[in-house]
Amino acid sequence: MIFSEVLEDTTSKIDGCFGLLVMGMDGIPIDKHIPPTPSGSTAPNFDLLATECTTLLRSTRLAAESVGAGALRELIFMADEIVVLSVAITEDYLVFGAIRSGTNYGKARFLMKRAALALEKEFL
């Protein structure tokens, strides 16, 4: 399946990546790839993180639409230990990922946008 191939390829190119998944705005995951965590490191509970962020994504999407900013294309937030990124594939689906804080999130963002473009044709 193209989802797993794109996610695995993208994850392998992002240093410090905890995982990527394709999910709907309803929070239901379609496919995911979680690379092995290096020994001595701890990774966040990726599934729980994605579920909890769904509410944030939906409320940000509604806020953007209500002020006339248009469709939500990307959302990034940073915490002490992780950076969470989401990139829209379509209005209803997105690529969601988390990387270790201090990692090059610009590169991660670029690669996730490229993944979203590759996956877009699967939804049209």
N, C-alpha and C positions, 0 to 999 in steps of 0.2 A: 504494500500500500504506500502511496506517495507521502502520506502524512508522516509515518514513522521514518522514512528515508530522509525527508527534509529536516525533521526535528533532530535526528541523530547527527546528520552532517553539520547542522548549525551549531548544536551543542558542542561538538568536537572542536570547533573553531573559537569558542569563547572560553578564555581562561577563567577559572573560578565559577563556572556555571553550575548551579544547583539543579537546574532542570528547565525544560521548556514544555509547554503543552498548547494544544489547540483546543479552545473551548468556546462555547456559546456565551452570549451575554447573560444567559440564565444560570451560568456556573457549571453546566454539565460538560465534563471533558470529553473530547472526541478521541484524542490520542495524546500520548506524552512520551517524553524520553528523559529519564533521570540517570545521569552518568554515575559511575561508582564514586563514592566519597573517598578521597585519599585517607590512608590510615592516620590516626591522630587528629583528624578534623571531625567536626560535627556539622551536619547539615540541618537546616530547618525542616519541619514537617511540611513538605512541598504541597501535598494535597490539601492540607488544612489552610496553608497560606493562600492558595488559589481560591478556595471556597470563601474565606474571609474577605478577600479582595474583590469578590464579585459585587458585594454591596457598594463598595467604594467606586467601582467602575460604573455601575448603574446610576448612582447618584451624581457622579461627575458628568456622565453622558446627558442626564436630564438637565443639569445645570447649564451645560454648554448649549443645549438646544433652547432652553428657556430664555437665555440672554441673547439669542440670535448668533451665537458663535459658530453654529454648524455642527456637523457630525464629529464625534470624538475619534481622533486618529491615533493618538498615543497618550499614554499616561506613565509617568515615572515618579517613583518616590524612593527616598533613601532613609534608611535607618542606620543605627550604629554598625550592625553586622552584615546587612544585605541591601542590595538595590533591587527593586522590583520594577519590571518594565512590562508594558503591554502595548502591542501594535495591532491595529485593526486590519483584518483581512477583508471583511465586508462590514456592513452596519451591524450584523448580528453575530459575527465570529471574530476571534482574535487569537494572536499568539501571545502567550503569557510566559514570563520567565523571571527567574531570580538568580542574581549573581552575588558573589562575595564582595563586600564593601572594599573599595580600593582597586577593584578591577576596572579595566578600561570600558566604562559603560557606553561610550560613544561607539566603540567597535561593536559591542553587543547590540546596540540599537540599530546600527547599520545592517548587521547580519540578520536581525529579526525582521527588519523591513524587507530585506531580500527574500527571506523565507515566506513572509506574508504575500509577496507578489507571486512567488512560485505556487503557493497554495490557493490563491484567489480563483484560478480557473476550475478548481475542484468544487467551488460553491456556486458558480455561474451556470 
